[in-house]
Amino acid sequence: MTKTAAQDRYDRMARSYDARWRVFSNVVYGWVLKHWPQTLAKNAHIVDLGCGTGAFLKRLAADHSDYKLTGLDAAEAMLETARNAVPKGTFIQADFNRAQAEKLPKADLYLCLNVLHHMMRPDLFVAQISQHCAENTPVFICHFAPKGLLMKIAGLYWSISDISYYRMVKPREFKKILREHDFEIVEKAILKPNYFWRLQIYSLRKTSN
Ligand SMILES: C[S@@+](CC[C@H](N)C(=O)[O-])C[C@H]1O[C@@H](n2cnc3c(N)ncnc32)[C@H](O)[C@@H]1O
């Protein structure tokens, strides 16, 4: 099958991804770990949507050897890197733009870190996650924030230069999507990994199902 633009982009980036994005990822992963729910079972199932190279799951595996870890991603080369990084994990190829809801496993916690700008329909993607969540399931979502002049200009540039990029979701729009799909915001923050990047990150909880 022909590769999508995102598959092509990340297949080519897989080898260099971790080194290139280390500082950026450390800020995001650090926030998630700081807000990690303390009530999860020892053998909880953690599902990372758009897991990339498995870098976050690798960190979890080091501290929580009993967690069951699953990563889904569109790009086969990213998944291959993840399989090497987290041998005990399960890694599944899935394209969230093709509404492959049947590939989403049930989980005790979902992560979706910096994937939303590749979604044609962020609302449908959040709906898919919501459908799989039992009441009280924790979900972490981080997305590029259209905050500040540099991020806004970058968004315009990406929309003409990178066909795997769709758009940044505005905070108000995203809050509406979360409400419509029964997610309550437990914590949120704007992360600033450097002078340029602005990321909106949420710790969420599913309120009903
Ligand atoms: C910016 S990277 C983030 C990786 C990882 N979540 C992290 O924080 O290190 C975006 C990831 O989303 C994946 N991706 C992009 N579009 C996708 C789609 N339509 N379905 C599934 N995964 C997708 C890419 O292959 C890539 O691994």
The ligand as an SDF file (V2000), in Angstrom:
LIG
                    3D

 27 29  0  0  0  0  0  0  0  0999 V2000
    5.9310   14.1300   16.7960 C   0  0  0  0  0  0  0  0  0  0  0  0
    5.9180   12.3650   16.7960 S   0  0  0  0  0  0  0  0  0  0  0  0
    5.5830   12.0340   18.5290 C   0  0  0  0  0  0  0  0  0  0  0  0
    6.0450   10.6610   18.9720 C   0  0  0  0  0  0  0  0  0  0  0  0
    5.8140   10.3180   20.4350 C   0  0  0  0  0  0  0  0  0  0  0  0
    4.4120   10.4350   20.7990 N   0  0  0  0  0  0  0  0  0  0  0  0
    6.6690   11.1480   21.3390 C   0  0  0  0  0  0  0  0  0  0  0  0
    6.1330   12.0260   22.0220 O   0  0  0  0  0  0  0  0  0  0  0  0
    7.8840   10.9220   21.3790 O   0  0  0  0  0  0  0  0  0  0  0  0
    4.3760   12.0070   16.0090 C   0  0  0  0  0  0  0  0  0  0  0  0
    4.1200   10.5160   15.8450 C   0  0  0  0  0  0  0  0  0  0  0  0
    2.7770   10.3560   15.3580 O   0  0  0  0  0  0  0  0  0  0  0  0
    2.7630    9.3560   14.3830 C   0  0  0  0  0  0  0  0  0  0  0  0
    1.6170    9.5920   13.4730 N   0  0  0  0  0  0  0  0  0  0  0  0
    1.4580   10.6250   12.6150 C   0  0  0  0  0  0  0  0  0  0  0  0
    0.2860   10.5110   11.9550 N   0  0  0  0  0  0  0  0  0  0  0  0
   -0.2970    9.3760   12.4100 C   0  0  0  0  0  0  0  0  0  0  0  0
   -1.5170    8.7220   12.0960 C   0  0  0  0  0  0  0  0  0  0  0  0
   -2.3450    9.2020   11.1540 N   0  0  0  0  0  0  0  0  0  0  0  0
   -1.8190    7.5670   12.7500 N   0  0  0  0  0  0  0  0  0  0  0  0
   -0.9600    7.0670   13.6920 C   0  0  0  0  0  0  0  0  0  0  0  0
    0.2140    7.6470   14.0220 N   0  0  0  0  0  0  0  0  0  0  0  0
    0.5510    8.7990   13.4020 C   0  0  0  0  0  0  0  0  0  0  0  0
    4.0970    9.5040   13.6590 C   0  0  0  0  0  0  0  0  0  0  0  0
    4.4630    8.3470   12.9440 O   0  0  0  0  0  0  0  0  0  0  0  0
    5.0300    9.8460   14.8230 C   0  0  0  0  0  0  0  0  0  0  0  0
    5.6280    8.7000   15.3740 O   0  0  0  0  0  0  0  0  0  0  0  0
  1  2  1  0
  2  3  1  0
  2 10  1  0
  3  4  1  0
  4  5  1  0
  5  6  1  0
  5  7  1  0
  7  8  2  0
  7  9  1  0
 10 11  1  0
 11 12  1  0
 11 26  1  0
 12 13  1  0
 13 14  1  0
 13 24  1  0
 14 15  1  0
 14 23  1  0
 15 16  2  0
 16 17  1  0
 17 18  1  0
 17 23  2  0
 18 19  1  0
 18 20  2  0
 20 21  1  0
 21 22  2  0
 22 23  1  0
 24 25  1  0
 24 26  1  0
 26 27  1  0
M  CHG  2   2   1   9  -1
M  END
$$$$
